[in-house]
Amino acid sequence: MTIRIVPVTTLDPAPEPAALARAWNEVFVAATVATMGDDHDAWSMASRRARESSTTWSHRYLAAVAEVDGADRVVAAAELMLPLRDNLELAMVDVAVDPDHRRRGVGTRALEHVTNLAVAAARTTLVAETAYPNGGLDHGEGFLDRHGFRVGQTMLRNDLSVEVGSVEAGSDDEVPATPGYVVETSTDDTLDAWLEDRAHLQRRMSTDSPVGDLEFHEEEWDTARLRAQRETTRQSGRRAFESVARHLGSGRLVAFTQLQVPTAEPVLAYQQDTLVLREHRGHGLGAAVKAANLRALRTAFPQARTLRTWNAEENGPMLAVNEALGYRTTAVLREWQKRLA
Ligand SMILES: CC(C)(COP(=O)(O)OP(=O)(O)OC[C@H]1O[C@@H](n2cnc3c(N)ncnc32)[C@H](O)[C@@H]1OP(=O)(O)O)[C@@H](O)C(=O)NCCC(=O)NCCS
């Protein structure tokens, strides 16, 4: 199959580039639906635009175009993501081939193209993801294995039913009190007054949560980066809820959790990062901040039905907190890694 690889942008509203961007994102959605069914987590166009505007990551979008029945069609979509502030040896790649055009070398061509771009950007390690429902399989695994990638970490996708009145979520939404600490909640993302402590907690998130065999290193976080992340969330059409634990002795924030709700489809909300600083673990703060956030979610979005999160298979303490809250595993995600020669 003869293909051309062309750059895509989601930021140009002119009809032709906008149509190409939509066709490109539809291939990602079709490929995800083919594996995950309707219960998938493909990015929306609003999220694609927000990501492309990021100043801490470079997102390059590419389409493989071929002539199909006399007309040009996008048969594969690819993305190259480069961290710009830290982890400068890494390149995250994503390749999706339309289910009707597989096993004809299109995926290989697209992967070669993004690999060459990663090499040109002096990146030495590629990272890619696969995902499949419990008991299912992902075509990407054979493909990545064939191209020299190895599994670096396995994550479990865990879902919690948050429907008001559901058995799993409980009915009283009680936030357990912990002597010496107070839990605070913001229903509109990270408060300005929290930013400095939150930057420290976010940095520790990158060093204190398990990364399996992945070569992920400490991330550089400051208040400016947190503000930029807050803006990306807003542009993605999401609202963020945060709960933190403040240590009364020092006045500092020592734990946080964040969840996000896509306002266009608030039935499915996403549990993002949670961290309790090592020296403050063992007091139930992880469960307390999560319970506070759940209460805020259910107040603001009573139509939310599911809260979804991903946890490393080896992260026993986090899995235990989530299991006690009622989370159940619905899918598996694997991070694959390849060192470039
Ligand atoms: C993975 C994917 C990109 C492959 O696209 P493709 O165009 O069919 O891939 P290619 O034709 O270039 O396949 C190259 C080789 O990869 C391996 N491969 C591809 N699909 C495979 C499958 N379903 N099972 C096992 N091996 C597979 C084979 O060795 C294949 O060579 P062969 O066809 O001569 O046996 C496509 O199935 C897809 O979009 N999947 C969903 C998204 C995804 O998982 N992406 C991978 C993470 S970046």
The ligand as a Gaussian input file, in Angstrom:
#p B3LYP/6-31G(d) Opt

LIG

0 1
 C       -0.509000      -2.333000      16.272000
 C       -0.930000      -1.733000      14.930000
 C       -0.431000      -0.298000      14.875000
 C       -0.256000      -2.550000      13.807000
 O       -0.516000      -1.928000      12.560000
 P       -0.310000      -2.747000      11.171000
 O       -0.301000      -1.769000      10.065000
 O       -1.298000      -3.848000      11.123000
 O        1.153000      -3.347000      11.404000
 P        2.137000      -3.958000      10.296000
 O        1.368000      -4.440000       9.126000
 O        3.202000      -2.945000      10.028000
 O        2.727000      -5.195000      11.130000
 C        4.119000      -5.412000      11.265000
 C        4.361000      -6.651000      12.094000
 O        3.908000      -6.455000      13.440000
 C        3.386000      -7.677000      13.966000
 N        1.935000      -7.573000      14.175000
 C        1.099000      -6.631000      13.704000
 N       -0.169000      -6.869000      14.114000
 C       -0.129000      -8.009000      14.841000
 C       -1.115000      -8.791000      15.504000
 N       -2.413000      -8.457000      15.474000
 N       -0.723000      -9.899000      16.173000
 C        0.576000     -10.264000      16.187000
 N        1.557000      -9.575000      15.542000
 C        1.208000      -8.459000      14.888000
 C        3.640000      -8.737000      12.895000
 O        4.940000      -9.253000      13.105000
 C        3.595000      -7.867000      11.641000
 O        4.276000      -8.489000      10.535000
 P        3.459000      -9.520000       9.588000
 O        2.163000      -8.862000       9.205000
 O        4.396000      -9.732000       8.447000
 O        3.227000     -10.751000      10.422000
 C       -2.473000      -1.835000      14.753000
 O       -2.900000      -3.147000      15.018000
 C       -3.215000      -0.899000      15.674000
 O       -3.500000       0.236000      15.307000
 N       -3.535000      -1.350000      16.929000
 C       -4.165000      -0.468000      17.928000
 C       -3.187000       0.615000      18.432000
 C       -1.934000       0.013000      19.045000
 O       -1.977000      -0.934000      19.805000
 N       -0.760000       0.577000      18.747000
 C        0.499000       0.078000      19.262000
 C        1.027000       0.939000      20.324000
 S        1.862000       2.335000      19.691000

